[in-house]
Structures are given as C-alpha cells and as structure tokens.
Amino acid sequence: MAETILQAQHLKKVFVTGKKSFTAVDDVSFSLEKGECLGIVGESGSGKSTIAKLLTHLLSITEGKVFLNGKDITDVKGRELRETYKAMQMVFQMSAESFDPRRTLGDGVGESLRNMGMSKAQARKRTEALLQRCGLTPEFADRYPHQVSGGQCQRAAIARALAVEPAILICDEATSALDVTVQKQILELLTELKEKEKLSFLLICHDLALVQAFCEKVLVLSQGKVVEYGTPDEIINHPQMEYTKKLIDSVL
C-alpha cells in the first residue's frame, strides 16, 4: 500500500494590503506518496509558487493544514521547523540568487552540514561527493555563483538541497530559466534521484510536456483554485476544463 508522505488540506492564503485583500490560494488539497512526483501546473499568478512557500513556511497559512508523515506541521516553529526543513527542501527557479554571491558554492552546499555538527574537513568531503552526485567536479566547490553557468548553478542548488538527505524535493520552476538542452540534463538528474534515492517530488511548473515525462499525478491550478487533479495522461488526453485545454494547446 502506498505511503502518504505529505498532505495538504484545504490550504488558503489571503494577502491583505490596507483595505484590499487578495486570495492567492483557495481551498487547495492534495497528497504526495513516498517516491512519487506530483506536478502543480498553471499560468503565472495561478498560485503555484505560493503553495510551495506555504508548505515550506516561507509564508504563513491563512487557513488549512499541512501534514508531513502524518504529523501536523502547519504551525511548527524553532526546532520542529528545523526538523521539517531536513525532510523537505526547495530548489528555486533562479538558483544563482539563492546562493550568497560573496561565498563559494561549496560554502553554500556545506552550510547545513556544518550546522549539523560536521567538522570543516568532513563537510568539505561530503560537499564534493554531493557535487559529483549532481554531475559537477569537486573543484566547483571553490567557484562563486557568478563563475558558473545557470545549469551548473542549478546542479549546485540541488546538491545543497540533498545535503540534509530530505525525503521531499520541491522544485519551483527549477528548469524554466535554463535552455532546452540544460533543462533535459537537469530533468535526467532529477529522474535519477527519484529512482535511486526514492525521493518524492513536487514539481511546480507551467510546462505540461515536462510534467507528462516526470510526474505520476498532476494538479492544475487556476486563480488559486484546483480545476483538475489526476494522472498526466488523463489530464492531457481528456481535459475536463476549458482552462486546461488552453494550457495544453499553448505547449503541445
């Protein structure tokens, strides 16, 4: 029987500025099984990235609950929140911006290892192994973000996410800023991690072809609401909503 690792129940996020309010995410529910990939797709502004930020506590949840391995993590803080980050890591679209420009990639990848009590030498060895795991040679540990390509920086960001041995990787448009060839290489790396490390993935993107190649389930969002939820083949071959049909036509 499949093991549910992550569950979101009736998530809602309302942004309030002055007297105005805007509902970015409206009653969104889904579950993620161990070793599975769930794709969250929709146009820009549909609420995809907001969901990722709610799950990782980068934004507070207005309403709803999030469960990790059956435990309610909606309002965790301090030590419990740090434990959550060990289980769930995020890879951002603009990976270069997620690294400190004044520090080497190796510093960025090894930071969580040093925070966990590893010696400098141990952290360096593990950092080099992680970079190699993600297709980069050990000398990339001494390079700065501005000295590498977008694809290389994204590989380093994935290595950094893997440092704490998470169960879930949330990829927020992780390939959309890269050219097609590099996109394919990064997707191959993610596929390998999924198969060999049995990682679970949340793949947030607007590219249905990518989702079809990588995901077992797809959630289609429009204006913060779920409009379809099913397998990629069901949604791409038999879309129920006009919005989904337009989304498919725009990429296929």
N, C-alpha and C positions, 0 to 999 in steps of 0.2 A: 504493500500500500504506500502511496506517495506521502512524503513527509512535508507538511507545510512549514516553511521557514520564516516567511514574512506575510503579515496580513494587515491590510488597511481597511478600516470600517468607517464608511460614511464621512470621509475626510471633507472638511470645508475650510477655506481660507478667505477671510474678508479683510481687505486693506481699507483703512479709514484715513482720509486726509481732510481735515477740517470738518465740514458738514457733509462731505461726499463719501460714499463707500462703494467699493468695487469687489465683487465676488469673483476671485480668480480660479478657485476650485470649489465645485458644488456637488456634494454628496457622491464622492468617488470611493468605490470599494473594489478590492481585488486581492488575490492571494498569489504567492510565489512558492513553488515547491522546490525542494532540495535538488540541485543540479539542473534546474530549468531556467530558461530565459523568457522573460516577459517583455514584449515591446510595447512602449507607450508612444503612440503617434498622434499627430495633429498639426494644424497650421501654427505659425508663430502666434503667440498670445493665447494658445488654447489651454494653457495651464500645466504643460508637461514639466517644465523646469521647476515650477512652484511645488509640484508633488515631490520631486526629488529633494527639494530643500525642506519640506515638511518631514519627510522620512528621516533625514539626517540632522534635524534640529537646527538647521540654518535659519529656519523661520518657525515661529510658534503656530500651533494648530488652533484654529478658531473653534472648530467642532470636530468630533470623531475620535477614533482610537487607532493606534498602531501597535501591533504585537510582533515580537521577534522571538521565534522558538516558543510561542505560546505565552510569553511574558509581556505584560503591558509596559511599553516604553514611551508612551505618549508624553509624560511629564518628567522623565528621568533627568537628574542633574548630577553634577560632581562625578564621583567615582563610577556610579551606574552609567552615566553618559559616556565616560571614557571606555567602559566595557562594551557599550553599544558600538562605538567607533571601531573597536577591534573586530567586531563581527561584520560591520557594514562600512565599506569605503566607497568614495566617489571619485570618478575621473571626469574632469571638466572639459568643455569644448576648447577653450583657449589655454592649453597646458602651460605655455610659457608664462602666462600671467599668474599661474598658481604656484610658481617657484619664486623664491626671493632672488631678484636679479644680482644681488651682491654676494650670493653664496653659490657654491658649485652644486651640480646635480647630485653628486654623491652626498653632500651635506643634507640636501632635501630628502633624499631616499632614506638616509641613515638616521634622521632625526628621531623618528618613532622608536627605532631600535635602541638608541642611546637613552631615550626616555624610559624604556623598559628595563634599563639597568645593564645593558651590554657595554663592555669596555670599548674604547675607540677602535682598537685593533679588530675585535670581534665584529663590531658594526661595519667596519670597512670591508672585511672579508664577506660578510653577508650581503652588503650593498653590491659588491662586484658580482656576486652569484646571482642576485636579483636582476641586475642589468643584463647579464648574459642570458638569463631565463627569458628576458624580453627582447633579445636579439641585438644587444649593444655590447661592445667590447669593454673590458674593465676600465680602460683609460677615460671613458665617458664620465666616470666619477669625478674627474678633475676639471671637467668643462663647465662653463657657465651657460645659463639658458640661451643667451644671445649668440653663443658659439655653435649651436646645433640647429638642425632643420626642424620644421614643425613635426614631422613624423618621428624623428629621434626624440624630441622633447615629449611627445605623447607616449612613447615607449618608456621613457624615464618616469613619467607620471603613473603609468600602470605598475612599474616596478615599485614605486613608492607606496601605491595602494596595497600591493601584495605583501609589503614588509611585515604587516601585523597579522598576516595569514587570515584574512577575512573569509567569511562564508558567502558574502554577497558583494558583488561589484555593481555600483550604479554608474552607468556610462551616460553622461548628459551631452548628447550631440558630440560624442568623443571622436567621431571621424569626419564631421561635416566641414571642418576648416582645412582639411587635407585634400590633396589632389587624388584623383581616382586610383592611381597605382598604389599610392601610400595607404589609402583607405582600405584597399584589398589586403595589403600586408598586415595592417592593424587588426582587421577582421579575422584574418587567419590566426594571428596570435591569440585573440580572444577565444576563438573556436578551440584552439589547442588547450588553453587554460580551462575552458569549460569541460573538455573531455578528460584531460589528465588530472586536473586538480579537483574536479567535481564541484566547481564553483557555480553559484546561482547568479544570474544577471538580471538587472533591469536596464533595458536598452531604450533610452529616450531619444527619439529621432523623428524626422519627417520623411524619411526615405523608406517607402514600403518594400522596395526590392531588397533592401538590406535586412529588414525585419523578416521577410519571407525566407531568406537564406539562413538566418541565425536563431529565430525565436520559435518557441512552441505555442505561445499564446500572444495575442495582441489586444491591446486596449486602445480604442480610438476615441480621442477627446475633441470636443468642440465647445468653445466658450466655457471651459471649466467642467463640462458635464461628459459623462461616458455615453457615447452614442452607439458603440458596438464593442463586443467583447467575445473573442473566440479564437480559433486557430487561424494562422495566416492564410491558409487555403480557403477556409470558409469565408473570411472577410474579403480577400482579394477576388475570389471567383464568384462569390454570392453576396455582395454587399447589400445590406438592407436599407441603408440610408443614402439619400442623395449626396450628403456631405462626403461620405466615404467614397462614393463613386467619383466625385470630383477630385478627391485626394489621389485616388488610383490613376485616374486619367492624366493627372499632372506629372506622374513619374513613370508610368508604364507605357 
